[in-house]
Amino acid sequence: MRPRPPGADDDEVTEIITGPSMSPLEILALLGAFALVAARWLPPAVRPRGTVAAGAVLLLPTAVLCFTGIRWQLLPVLAGAACVLPFAAAPLLRRRPGRAAWRARWWLALPGSLACAGLIAAGPVAAWAFPVPVFPEPSGDFAVGTRVVQWTDPGRPETFTDAPDDRRTVVVQLWYPALRSPEGTPRAQYLGRTEQEARTVAGAIAEGVGLPGFLVDGVPRARTRSVVGAPVAGGGRFPVVLFSPGSGGVRTQNTAWAEELASHGYVVAALDHPYDSAAVVLDDGRTIMGETASSGDRDQDEKLAAGWTAIRAADLGFVLTRLEGLDRGEPADPLTGRLDTARAAVTGHSIGGAAALQAARQDRRFAAVVDLDGFPHGPASPALGRPALVLTQAITPDTDERYVPRLTEALGATTATGYRVTVPGAAHLTFMDGPLYLPPVPSVVGSLGRTRSPRVVAGATLAFLDATLRPAPTDPSAPLRTYGDLTTYPPTPTTH
């Protein structure tokens, strides 16, 4: 079963049923805080009991959250409740002999109640803007398994360090078709193998884009749809899809996309590029932080990007070699004999898309290439010679004037057909997991919605891969048109 194209009714329903942005305990605390505001306006006879009940509904879940971890989104709720508490509790003073209960005039209390209610309401708004991401259920026939491996290339020195014996090491996460796990089996942690690793990575990503780390503190709490170490599904050999993340991105940044592909029978191998990815946690516990940064000079940045792209392209070729060895049983692995590396695609987002284009030029083992809104860097030769798909956001006057000519150069000078799909409503971060946990600001994450964004990107990718990696390739033009405006780059005519 394929994801339905943009605009389909079930996609819109999915947007509604993805669940609340607050946990049940947080919702209870929120209701208690609102009830505390309302208690001030109850009739005198029931006001004391109402205040006590509201306080209990607020304090009990808050006490539990103090042990399990309070998200910053609950702080406005607690602040609003703290402001209203003295006024709501004033009637309880009547129980003390010799003291009269103080109660503000209604016209003085009303603005304060409204202000406290507004402060409390900021909590769910913040939770909606920065939620714990909820990953869409993959739509394919397979369940999804995942695991992480670390590989070192003995023949390639690490160019980011001066140590003569340092060799290039990459961390790779695999998503693969798996057997169904029993109900209640824990799902894989998002952003890392452990919550601590996930917090390290989330903090590094936030720092890299200039956001305070607390804004994304819900992201490491997320669980994905895959199961760590799940048994590999039956069904023969699976095509392989390699993925390179964006600049400062990480291997997990397209988890929803990877899980969707794996559920349809692909093995996805996503890379962390040390010193380029925001943070890479190695098997021995060391953390390698990203060191790549823009210089601010356009020409210098182009040279830097071309160099980083070349390193990433070499990483991608190395990982394909290791996957070939894995398929041969070097070493023996649950995926031995199950990887169809003769049907391998190379993909990437942003600069990772540029690396995918370079890897496909340099390494003829890649049978297809997908660039998710990536500006091509580096040489445009040799000719690509492989079917290629580029998914882009809308081209506007603010788009770099070099972008479309570079894509035309990359896709036009080839002996295979290239496809560019401009996805309506997309932004640069639409092509990763960002819409699942960032504020739904169209200029940042696009306007497709939190669940629909990964469905659209994965659906277009699958339409292309299914058409080009089959034993008998077909034309993907018709299905690709359902995802946006299609531009086709015909093969360069040959001369005799």
C-alpha positions as a printed NumPy array, in Angstrom:
array([[  0.   ,   0.   ,   0.   ],
       [  1.328,   3.405,  -0.988],
       [  0.808,   6.606,   0.991],
       [ -1.948,   8.6  ,  -0.655],
       [ -0.963,  11.768,  -2.473],
       [ -1.159,  15.198,  -0.873],
       [ -4.714,  16.319,  -0.251],
       [ -6.068,  12.822,   0.332],
       [ -8.744,  12.611,   3.01 ],
       [ -6.997,  10.06 ,   5.218],
       [ -3.904,  12.287,   5.434],
       [ -6.048,  15.104,   6.768],
       [ -7.692,  12.778,   9.307],
       [ -4.253,  11.65 ,  10.464],
       [ -3.426,  15.256,  11.322],
       [ -6.359,  15.29 ,  13.736],
       [ -5.743,  11.982,  15.513],
       [ -2.029,  12.199,  16.219],
       [ -2.806,  12.82 ,  19.895],
       [ -2.446,  15.63 ,  22.418],
       [  0.768,  17.547,  22.885],
       [  0.628,  17.048,  26.666],
       [  0.79 ,  13.849,  28.696],
       [ -2.198,  12.751,  30.852],
       [ -0.429,  13.972,  33.996],
       [  0.283,  17.342,  32.376],
       [ -3.348,  17.633,  31.286],
       [ -4.502,  16.901,  34.843],
       [ -2.201,  19.604,  36.201],
       [ -3.501,  21.999,  33.537],
       [ -7.129,  21.27 ,  34.476],
       [ -6.308,  21.73 ,  38.152],
       [ -4.761,  25.121,  37.461],
       [ -7.79 ,  26.297,  35.496],
       [-10.09 ,  24.951,  38.211],
       [ -8.149,  26.948,  40.778],
       [ -8.847,  30.119,  38.793],
       [-12.517,  29.197,  38.51 ],
       [-12.784,  28.408,  42.248],
       [-12.482,  32.118,  43.036],
       [-15.838,  32.627,  41.313],
       [-17.789,  29.773,  42.894],
       [-20.683,  30.523,  45.3  ],
       [-19.442,  31.066,  48.872],
       [-20.985,  27.822,  50.134],
       [-18.995,  25.565,  47.804],
       [-15.952,  27.745,  47.27 ],
       [-13.756,  26.104,  49.98 ],
       [-14.447,  22.562,  48.765],
       [-13.894,  23.618,  45.162],
       [-10.569,  25.22 ,  46.036],
       [ -9.349,  22.114,  47.885],
       [-10.421,  19.826,  45.026],
       [ -8.758,  22.039,  42.407],
       [ -5.565,  22.199,  44.463],
       [ -5.484,  18.412,  44.761],
       [ -5.985,  17.951,  41.015],
       [ -3.084,  20.343,  40.438],
       [ -0.641,  19.205,  43.127],
       [ -0.868,  15.404,  42.82 ],
       [  0.166,  15.11 ,  39.136],
       [  2.712,  17.917,  39.629],
       [  4.325,  15.949,  42.455],
       [  4.613,  12.888,  40.215],
       [  6.062,  14.995,  37.391],
       [  8.706,  16.338,  39.783],
       [ 10.122,  12.812,  39.909],
       [  9.621,  11.859,  36.24 ],
       [ 10.716,  15.24 ,  34.864],
       [  8.796,  18.473,  34.309],
       [  8.888,  19.906,  30.82 ],
       [  9.376,  23.632,  30.499],
       [  5.958,  23.924,  28.85 ],
       [  4.337,  23.243,  32.24 ],
       [  6.101,  26.146,  33.946],
       [  3.596,  28.822,  32.774],
       [  0.824,  26.585,  34.101],
       [  2.467,  26.362,  37.525],
       [  3.286,  30.086,  37.53 ],
       [ -0.319,  31.008,  36.785],
       [ -1.566,  28.648,  39.478],
       [  0.907,  30.086,  41.99 ],
       [ -0.342,  33.621,  41.269],
       [ -3.992,  32.728,  41.769],
       [ -3.509,  30.417,  44.745],
       [ -3.454,  33.124,  47.493],
       [ -6.683,  34.631,  46.215],
       [ -8.422,  31.291,  45.651],
       [ -7.405,  30.085,  49.1  ],
       [ -8.533,  33.242,  50.912],
       [-11.999,  31.848,  51.777],
       [-10.33 ,  28.991,  53.648],
       [ -9.148,  31.541,  56.231],
       [-12.693,  31.669,  57.563],
       [-11.938,  28.414,  59.333],
       [ -9.528,  30.25 ,  61.663],
       [-11.274,  31.678,  64.721],
       [-11.167,  35.407,  65.045],
       [-10.09 ,  36.073,  61.429],
       [-12.297,  37.356,  58.662],
       [-11.722,  36.11 ,  55.157],
       [-10.447,  38.721,  52.761],
       [-11.866,  38.764,  49.272],
       [-11.071,  41.245,  46.54 ],
       [-13.823,  43.123,  44.789],
       [-14.945,  41.371,  41.618],
       [-13.886,  44.236,  39.396],
       [-10.378,  43.964,  40.857],
       [-10.309,  40.156,  40.782],
       [-11.522,  39.787,  37.197],
       [ -8.407,  41.208,  35.463],
       [ -6.171,  39.126,  37.726],
       [ -8.154,  35.958,  37.   ],
       [ -7.988,  36.605,  33.281],
       [ -4.242,  37.272,  33.446],
       [ -3.642,  34.033,  35.384],
       [ -5.845,  32.085,  32.987],
       [ -3.87 ,  33.518,  30.067],
       [ -0.596,  32.529,  31.681],
       [ -1.889,  29.008,  32.286],
       [ -3.121,  28.792,  28.685],
       [  0.403,  29.577,  27.483],
       [  1.405,  26.11 ,  28.693],
       [ -0.642,  24.038,  26.207],
       [  0.184,  26.532,  23.454],
       [  3.902,  25.999,  24.12 ],
       [  3.372,  22.222,  24.269],
       [  1.586,  22.363,  20.912],
       [  4.364,  24.469,  19.388],
       [  7.197,  22.281,  20.75 ],
       [  5.67 ,  18.827,  21.303],
       [  7.157,  15.437,  21.978],
       [  7.13 ,  14.184,  18.367],
       [  4.601,  11.507,  17.443],
       [  5.863,   9.427,  14.528],
       [  3.378,   8.349,  11.855],
       [  2.639,   4.652,  11.614],
       [  4.452,   3.259,   8.532],
       [  2.002,   2.285,   5.816],
       [  3.869,  -0.68 ,   4.275],
       [  3.373,  -4.415,   4.766],
       [  6.462,  -4.865,   6.954],
       [  7.166,  -3.956,  10.541],
       [ 10.429,  -2.06 ,  10.993],
       [ 13.555,  -3.039,  12.884],
       [ 16.576,  -0.877,  13.584],
       [ 20.107,  -1.05 ,  14.95 ],
       [ 23.271,   1.029,  14.969],
       [ 26.724,  -0.023,  13.743],
       [ 30.092,   1.719,  13.719],
       [ 32.604,   1.18 ,  10.94 ],
       [ 36.161,   2.434,  10.465],
       [ 37.794,   2.784,   7.058],
       [ 41.402,   1.575,   7.565],
       [ 42.548,   3.067,   4.268],
       [ 41.307,   6.616,   4.812],
       [ 42.845,   9.057,   7.325],
       [ 40.632,  11.389,   9.317],
       [ 41.241,  14.791,   7.746],
       [ 39.541,  16.744,  10.541],
       [ 42.315,  15.824,  13.017],
       [ 46.101,  15.919,  12.979],
       [ 46.575,  12.479,  14.566],
       [ 48.507,  10.363,  12.027],
       [ 46.856,   7.101,  13.093],
       [ 43.309,   8.45 ,  13.168],
       [ 41.143,   6.738,  10.557],
       [ 37.76 ,   7.831,   9.254],
       [ 34.958,   6.326,  11.352],
       [ 31.241,   6.581,  10.647],
       [ 28.224,   5.639,  12.73 ],
       [ 25.391,   4.122,  10.714],
       [ 21.791,   3.419,  11.672],
       [ 19.984,   0.685,   9.778],
       [ 16.227,   0.447,   9.356],
       [ 15.028,  -2.785,   7.767],
       [ 11.878,  -4.827,   7.092],
       [ 11.187,  -6.868,  10.216],
       [  8.8  ,  -9.424,  11.655],
       [  5.985,  -8.095,  13.805],
       [  6.951,  -7.773,  17.458],
       [  4.604,  -8.722,  20.315],
       [  2.193,  -6.071,  21.513],
       [  3.834,  -3.781,  24.044],
       [  7.4  ,  -4.282,  22.785],
       [  9.357,  -1.065,  23.508],
       [ 10.01 ,   1.106,  20.478],
       [ 13.372,   2.577,  19.594],
       [ 14.562,   5.783,  21.212],
       [ 14.624,   8.785,  18.873],
       [ 17.908,  10.629,  18.209],
       [ 20.111,   8.07 ,  19.966],
       [ 20.576,   4.586,  21.353],
       [ 19.861,   5.882,  24.855],
       [ 17.975,   8.872,  26.224],
       [ 21.273,  10.372,  27.348],
       [ 22.672,  10.148,  23.819],
       [ 19.423,  11.617,  22.513],
       [ 19.729,  14.565,  24.899],
       [ 23.329,  15.151,  23.841],
       [ 22.342,  15.151,  20.174],
       [ 19.244,  17.325,  20.716],
       [ 21.295,  19.901,  22.618],
       [ 23.923,  19.992,  19.883],
       [ 21.299,  20.45 ,  17.172],
       [ 19.628,  23.27 ,  19.103],
       [ 22.964,  24.991,  19.651],
       [ 23.835,  24.614,  15.987],
       [ 20.722,  26.502,  14.877],
       [ 20.897,  29.063,  17.672],
       [ 17.948,  27.815,  19.745],
       [ 17.973,  27.474,  23.533],
       [ 18.277,  23.772,  24.295],
       [ 15.227,  23.698,  26.575],
       [ 12.922,  24.433,  23.621],
       [ 13.5  ,  20.938,  22.236],
       [ 13.702,  19.065,  25.536],
       [ 10.664,  17.023,  24.501],
       [ 12.384,  15.537,  21.453],
       [ 14.616,  13.075,  23.388],
       [ 11.476,  11.739,  25.079],
       [ 10.123,  10.484,  21.761],
       [  9.875,   6.881,  20.677],
       [  9.821,   5.885,  17.03 ],
       [  7.859,   3.12 ,  15.261],
       [ 10.785,   0.684,  14.925],
       [ 12.04 ,  -1.999,  17.305],
       [ 15.724,  -2.346,  18.154],
       [ 17.102,  -5.695,  16.951],
       [ 13.785,  -7.024,  15.625],
       [ 14.138, -10.217,  13.525],
       [ 14.551,  -9.568,   9.804],
       [ 11.406, -10.265,   7.772],
       [ 11.221, -12.917,   5.111],
       [ 10.706, -12.058,   1.477],
       [ 13.994, -12.384,  -0.343],
       [ 16.59 ,  -9.668,  -0.804],
       [ 15.895,  -6.015,  -0.105],
       [ 17.151,  -3.004,  -2.097],
       [ 19.44 ,  -0.68 ,  -0.162],
       [ 19.041,   3.081,   0.352],
       [ 21.923,   5.102,   1.818],
       [ 21.192,   8.489,   3.409],
       [ 23.359,  11.5  ,   4.263],
       [ 21.837,  14.189,   6.562],
       [ 21.987,  17.952,   6.172],
       [ 24.735,  20.228,   7.42 ],
       [ 24.877,  19.815,  11.181],
       [ 22.232,  17.116,  10.827],
       [ 22.362,  13.626,  12.255],
       [ 21.641,  10.102,  11.082],
       [ 18.217,  10.082,  12.762],
       [ 16.939,  13.367,  11.302],
       [ 14.796,  11.529,   8.706],
       [ 13.565,   8.676,  10.892],
       [  9.91 ,   8.933,   9.793],
       [ 11.017,   8.82 ,   6.138],
       [ 13.382,   5.89 ,   6.782],
       [ 10.75 ,   3.875,   8.649],
       [  8.251,   4.396,   5.834],
       [ 10.77 ,   3.145,   3.24 ],
       [ 11.715,   0.148,   5.383],
       [  8.058,  -0.806,   5.813],
       [  7.868,  -1.061,   2.007],
       [ 10.793,  -3.45 ,   1.697],
       [ 13.933,  -1.28 ,   1.655],
       [ 16.954,  -1.353,   3.954],
       [ 17.884,   2.228,   4.839],
       [ 21.414,   3.032,   6.069],
       [ 21.727,   6.587,   7.434],
       [ 25.13 ,   8.038,   8.314],
       [ 26.535,  10.247,  11.016],
       [ 29.484,  12.137,   9.515],
       [ 31.896,  12.885,  12.412],
       [ 32.978,  16.539,  12.745],
       [ 30.153,  17.482,  10.328],
       [ 27.083,  16.059,  12.089],
       [ 26.034,  18.089,  15.153],
       [ 27.142,  15.381,  17.592],
       [ 28.303,  11.804,  17.035],
       [ 28.437,   9.437,  20.017],
       [ 30.896,   6.593,  19.381],
       [ 30.721,   3.056,  20.76 ],
       [ 33.347,   3.875,  23.405],
       [ 31.239,   6.761,  24.721],
       [ 33.262,   9.597,  23.186],
       [ 31.252,  12.414,  21.642],
       [ 32.534,  14.165,  18.514],
       [ 30.983,  17.588,  18.081],
       [ 30.491,  19.251,  14.711],
       [ 33.245,  21.571,  13.551],
       [ 32.053,  22.689,  10.132],
       [ 30.868,  26.297,   9.987],
       [ 30.194,  28.958,   7.405],
       [ 32.869,  31.615,   6.9  ],
       [ 30.416,  34.261,   5.724],
       [ 32.243,  34.663,   2.424],
       [ 30.231,  33.214,  -0.468],
       [ 33.174,  31.998,  -2.549],
       [ 35.009,  30.59 ,   0.456],
       [ 31.868,  28.836,   1.669],
       [ 31.446,  27.23 ,  -1.75 ],
       [ 34.971,  25.791,  -1.53 ],
       [ 34.365,  24.565,   2.007],
       [ 31.059,  22.959,   1.049],
       [ 32.649,  21.231,  -1.934],
       [ 35.303,  19.741,   0.368],
       [ 32.786,  18.579,   2.956],
       [ 30.618,  17.141,   0.175],
       [ 33.563,  15.117,  -1.139],
       [ 34.205,  13.645,   2.339],
       [ 30.541,  12.723,   2.694],
       [ 30.502,  11.119,  -0.77 ],
       [ 33.505,   9.   ,   0.209],
       [ 31.71 ,   8.009,   3.431],
       [ 28.714,   6.871,   1.393],
       [ 30.843,   4.729,  -0.914],
       [ 32.622,   3.182,   2.086],
       [ 29.313,   2.284,   3.758],
       [ 28.066,   0.62 ,   0.577],
       [ 31.256,  -1.473,   0.566],
       [ 30.623,  -2.52 ,   4.158],
       [ 27.026,  -3.417,   3.324],
       [ 28.273,  -5.601,   0.475],
       [ 30.523,  -7.354,   2.959],
       [ 27.637,  -7.725,   5.394],
       [ 25.567,  -9.365,   2.675],
       [ 28.414, -11.833,   1.997],
       [ 28.683, -12.668,   5.685],
       [ 31.807, -10.613,   6.423],
       [ 31.019, -10.75 ,   9.299],
       [ 27.985, -13.012,   9.66 ],
       [ 24.925, -10.919,  10.346],
       [ 21.12 , -11.241,  10.405],
       [ 21.147,  -9.278,   7.125],
       [ 23.615, -11.653,   5.435],
       [ 22.157, -12.771,   2.129],
       [ 19.301, -10.284,   2.416],
       [ 20.846,  -7.085,   0.985],
       [ 20.403,  -6.503,  -2.736],
       [ 23.33 ,  -4.114,  -3.089],
       [ 23.048,  -4.347,  -6.88 ],
       [ 19.902,  -2.256,  -6.4  ],
       [ 21.317,   0.525,  -4.248],
       [ 20.167,   4.146,  -4.147],
       [ 22.052,   7.031,  -2.556],
       [ 20.036,   9.836,  -0.984],
       [ 20.497,  12.894,   1.215],
       [ 19.005,  16.103,   2.56 ],
       [ 20.486,  19.558,   1.912],
       [ 24.281,  19.177,   1.69 ],
       [ 23.643,  15.453,   2.09 ],
       [ 21.723,  15.623,  -1.185],
       [ 24.757,  17.244,  -2.809],
       [ 26.888,  14.412,  -1.397],
       [ 24.456,  11.873,  -2.832],
       [ 24.806,  13.423,  -6.303],
       [ 28.623,  13.33 ,  -6.013],
       [ 28.614,   9.745,  -4.741],
       [ 26.456,   8.646,  -7.675],
       [ 28.837,  10.345, -10.124],
       [ 31.904,   8.719,  -8.612],
       [ 30.574,   5.283,  -7.738],
       [ 28.764,   3.342, -10.437],
       [ 27.455,   0.842,  -7.883],
       [ 24.682,   3.309,  -7.044],
       [ 21.748,   2.675,  -9.37 ],
       [ 19.699,   5.776,  -8.472],
       [ 20.016,   9.025,  -6.526],
       [ 17.553,  11.169,  -4.532],
       [ 18.371,  14.742,  -3.476],
       [ 16.02 ,  16.218,  -0.854],
       [ 16.289,  19.974,  -1.443],
       [ 20.069,  19.941,  -1.678],
       [ 22.121,  22.618,  -3.445],
       [ 24.696,  20.818,  -5.652],
       [ 28.32 ,  21.4  ,  -4.636],
       [ 31.564,  20.359,  -6.248],
       [ 32.298,  19.361,  -9.846],
       [ 29.453,  18.563, -12.227],
       [ 31.504,  15.899, -13.997],
       [ 31.56 ,  13.104, -14.799],
       [ 27.984,  12.965, -16.038],
       [ 25.574,  11.512, -13.529],
       [ 24.495,   8.593, -15.683],
       [ 21.883,   7.43 , -13.156],
       [ 18.159,   8.145, -12.733],
       [ 17.851,  11.037, -10.308],
       [ 15.07 ,  12.659,  -8.316],
       [ 15.307,  16.095,  -6.698],
       [ 12.537,  17.241,  -4.374],
       [ 12.561,  20.99 ,  -3.757],
       [ 10.56 ,  23.626,  -1.957],
       [  8.937,  26.356,  -4.017],
       [ 11.345,  28.517,  -5.998],
       [ 10.817,  32.152,  -4.949],
       [ 12.642,  35.456,  -5.506],
       [ 14.506,  34.747,  -2.261],
       [ 15.889,  31.446,  -3.576],
       [ 19.612,  31.468,  -4.373],
       [ 19.761,  32.369,  -8.061],
       [ 22.349,  29.626,  -8.598],
       [ 20.104,  26.835,  -7.313],
       [ 17.977,  25.965, -10.366],
       [ 20.878,  26.351, -12.847],
       [ 22.998,  24.025, -10.694],
       [ 20.202,  21.451, -10.564],
       [ 19.682,  21.774, -14.317],
       [ 23.4  ,  21.232, -14.868],
       [ 23.417,  18.199, -12.57 ],
       [ 20.303,  16.565, -14.016],
       [ 20.585,  17.654, -17.636],
       [ 24.064,  16.474, -18.583],
       [ 23.42 ,  12.768, -18.144],
       [ 22.506,   9.62 , -20.012],
       [ 19.586,   8.902, -17.655],
       [ 16.356,  10.743, -16.968],
       [ 16.259,  13.246, -14.124],
       [ 13.151,  14.445, -12.31 ],
       [ 12.625,  17.573, -10.239],
       [  9.447,  17.819,  -8.177],
       [  8.619,  21.178,  -6.597],
       [  6.44 ,  20.287,  -3.607],
       [  3.716,  22.888,  -2.887],
       [  3.683,  24.05 ,   0.711],
       [  7.164,  22.707,   1.452],
       [ 10.022,  24.478,   3.193],
       [ 13.597,  23.282,   3.582],
       [ 12.86 ,  21.498,   6.867],
       [  9.795,  19.782,   5.389],
       [ 12.187,  17.179,   4.011],
       [ 13.243,  15.92 ,   7.456],
       [ 11.531,  15.219,  10.799],
       [ 11.409,  18.913,  11.759],
       [  7.639,  19.322,  11.175],
       [  7.005,  16.695,  13.867],
       [  8.456,  18.764,  16.7  ],
       [  9.018,  22.371,  15.577],
       [  6.373,  25.146,  15.609],
       [  4.149,  24.912,  12.52 ],
       [  5.49 ,  28.116,  11.003],
       [  5.177,  27.797,   7.19 ],
       [  8.449,  29.616,   6.492],
       [ 10.286,  27.14 ,   8.74 ],
       [  8.635,  23.731,   8.267],
       [  6.18 ,  24.372,   5.47 ],
       [  2.395,  24.163,   5.536],
       [  1.811,  20.465,   4.869],
       [  1.266,  19.58 ,   8.517],
       [  3.08 ,  17.461,  11.067],
       [  2.067,  14.038,   9.799],
       [  1.475,  14.85 ,   6.162],
       [  4.976,  16.253,   5.594],
       [  6.87 ,  12.955,   6.07 ],
       [  4.157,  11.076,   4.174],
       [  4.535,  13.327,   1.136],
       [  8.341,  13.187,   1.114],
       [  8.436,   9.413,   1.637],
       [  5.632,   8.849,  -0.877],
       [  7.468,  10.717,  -3.65 ],
       [ 10.722,   8.918,  -2.79 ],
       [  9.013,   5.526,  -2.923],
       [  7.329,   6.328,  -6.238],
       [ 10.751,   7.035,  -7.733],
       [ 12.626,   4.137,  -6.126],
       [  9.935,   1.584,  -6.973],
       [ 10.045,   2.684, -10.608],
       [ 13.839,   2.804, -10.988],
       [ 15.102,  -0.076,  -8.838],
       [ 12.766,  -2.752, -10.154],
       [ 14.176,  -5.467, -12.435],
       [ 12.045,  -3.887, -15.182],
       [ 12.193,  -0.1  , -14.573],
       [  9.098,   1.966, -15.305],
       [  8.421,   5.666, -15.823],
       [  7.784,   7.392, -12.444],
       [  6.416,  10.583, -14.007],
       [  2.721,   9.89 , -13.36 ],
       [  3.004,   9.109,  -9.636],
       [  5.519,  11.913,  -9.095],
       [  3.08 ,  14.469, -10.522],
       [  0.702,  13.739,  -7.639],
       [  3.26 ,  15.227,  -5.238],
       [  4.032,  18.517,  -6.972],
       [  5.1  ,  20.287, -10.141],
       [  7.255,  17.92 , -12.204],
       [ 10.143,  18.969, -14.424],
       [ 11.745,  16.214, -16.467],
       [ 15.326,  16.379, -17.734],
       [ 15.596,  14.119, -20.816],
       [ 18.805,  12.255, -21.565],
       [ 21.42 ,  14.159, -23.512],
       [ 21.192,  13.076, -27.174],
       [ 24.111,  10.942, -28.23 ],
       [ 25.975,  11.523, -31.471],
       [ 27.377,   8.902, -33.785]])
